[in-house]
Amino acid sequence: MAHEQLETYVVESPEQAMALLNPLRAEILSRLTEPASAAEVARGINEIPQRVNYHLKALEKVGLVRKVGSRQVRNLVEVLYLAIARTYVLSEALNWASDTVQQMKDQGALSHLVNTAERIKRDALALMERSDQEEQIPSATLDVSIRLASAEQRSAFVEEYVQLVNQLVKKYQTQAQGQETYQVILAVYPKEGGTES
């Protein structure tokens, strides 16, 4: 079933901005590029469904996710949610001081980075256990460093990188049932001790 979703949404309300800057809510939104239930999202991020459901209701209340259907699972009816967009941009119209916005973005991004690193570690350990049982686990990592001249160049690099990854995802994404799903994560952050004269 097809559901309309924006590629980019400009966040203009403080309530939406605060919701986006919560790392767990941002993580939940990133999982809703396709319709999913609270239980599905919870499994994907190793959280309890009740906690995810609470945050889904908060995201729905500020208009960042919407209900797009339901389905019967055993004796339960699961509500399916979809994020209103794939990516989000904070509007200058929020009228927050630029240093406040930047600090909030940085703190939110760093907190999200820590949560993501912990999730990768948990997922890798679970996959290693499967590998110990002689199950073949295909995986790949990419680790590169890049020197960027300015904040504008860093922003442009991240934007173009995300666009290219989205193009690859669209190119190779399959709708066939029973196929394995792979997680793709991008992180960009300053390298510790990476400043050179």
Salt bridges, closest charged atoms under 4 A:
GLU7 OE1 - LYS170 NZ 3.60
GLU27 OE2 - ARG31 NE 3.60
GLU27 OE1 - HIS112 NE2 3.72
GLU27 OE2 - ARG119 NH2 2.77
GLU40 OE1 - ARG71 NH2 2.67
GLU47 OE2 - ARG51 NH1 2.58
GLU78 OE1 - ARG71 NE 3.28
GLU135 OE2 - ARG130 NH2 2.57
GLU196 OE1 - ARG147 NH1 3.67
